[in-house]
Amino acid sequence: MSPEINILVFVSSNCPHCPPAERLVREVSQDYADKGVIFKKIRTKTPEGKELSRRYNIMGTPTTLFMDEEGNELKRIVGVPSESNLRKKIETFLGMRQSFVDRIFGSKTK
């Protein structure tokens, strides 16, 4: 079974870049939902959003966090991600794509 990856997108209501970032991350995440990717939008002005923003040191929006099933941060993208970069990160975390070093030297997890 693939690892679970939670993708949190931190947005604020006065941010002009947040709607396109949220839309892109939501749409791409849906393509991987059957592989364990869970998407969640976090509004930074809500009580939950304020708590999570403090916990993960969110300094600006939009910010996309990739989290493992234990809640550990794997990667952070500040701003609107490109679709190709977003897919590459998701596929890497799901084990669908080898890193550059693993492609050159071979994976130690084989």
SULMO-V442880 format. One record per backbone hydrogen bond with DSSP energy under -1.0 kcal/mol. NH is the residue of the N-H (numbers start at 1). CO is the residue of the C=O. Records with the same first field share a line. If there is no record, write none. Layout:
BEGIN
NH=CO, CO
END
This chain:
BEGIN
5=36
6=67
7=38
8=65
9=40
10=63
11=42
15=12
21=17
22=18
23=19
24=20
25=21
26=22
27=23
28=24
29=25
30=26
32=29
35=32
36=33
37=32
38=5
40=7
42=9
44=11
46=43
50=46
51=47
52=48
53=49
54=50
55=51
56=52
58=53
63=10
64=77
65=8
66=75
67=6
68=72
71=68
74=66
75=66
77=64
79=62
86=82
87=83
88=84
89=85
90=86
91=87
92=88
93=89
94=90
95=92
96=91
97=91
103=99
104=100
105=101
106=102
END
